[in-house]
Amino acid sequence: MPDLGRSVTTAEEADRTPPRDTRAPAGAAAAAEQLHTVFEQLGHDLRRAESVVAALVRDRTPDDGRVRVETVDGPVAQARRILELETGARHTFQAFLTGLNTITPVPQTLSAAPDASGNDRRAPSGVTYQLLVDRDFLAEPAAVAALEERVRRGEQVRVTDSPLLKLAVADGDIAMVQLGPDRAVLLRQPLTMLVTELFAAVWRHSRPYLREVAELTPVDRQILQLMLSGLTDAATANQLGTSPRTVQRRLRALMDLASVTSRLQLGWYAMRNNWI
């Protein structure tokens, strides 16, 4: 048998292996130091954020002790707060108006008439109104008539197909956001920045309500707007005080005017040609 030679022991192999340099390169040490600094800053920011959240839970911020978050419970209290926001606005009043109005009925929500106490519900002249409504709101009784009143007064009204939550903002300084049927929160600066950013984002992706179009009558514009918002012919007829057959006839006439054969094509044509 050939001589394979003496086997090398583990200890001898270790002796022959050159020692490994365990010192970190200078660049790595600098990077580690920078990483340590970053983690320290992140920890500081996290603790500060936790402090702010804890303060908000107590309805106070640590800066000056001013109340910036206030809960508003019950439909009556919420309706009163919305009225205070609108009548107290000096520059702008913005609102999301959605369906299932558990705070106030639509005619009262959007009416310019005095309330039960004789107080004028409108903000002072010169206030810019921006009202955004969703499909559920348009399906509520008297919604179309109430919106027509707002449009006649020169207020900006737009429509979105996505469901909205109820909110109102006065002058970008104070806002109310509904959390549920029986509870809302009242926010003050700087927290209102979150609400105004949300409003601006949805407003940009909405469409005008009843754009003035020479080819269309006011009733045709209403029917087209409600159709595009997903209302049935029966619901549209109920809003306009007419019959479903009349709605169908006028939609047929609009399809002929647009030279299309389906309501889907009519909606596309209306969007493409600024009918809405």
Secondary structure by P-SEA (a helix, b strand, c coil): cccccccccaaaaaaacccccccccaaaaaaaaaaaaaaaaaaaaaaaaaaaaaaaaaccccccccccbbbbccaaaaaaaaaaaaaacccbbbbbbbccccccccccccccccccccccccccccbbbbbbbccccccccaaaaaaaaaaaabbbbbbbccccccccccccccccccccccbbbbbccccaaaaaaaaaaaaaaccccccccccccaaaaaaaaaaaacccaaaaaaaacccaaaaaaaaaaaaaaaccccaaaaaaaaaaaccc
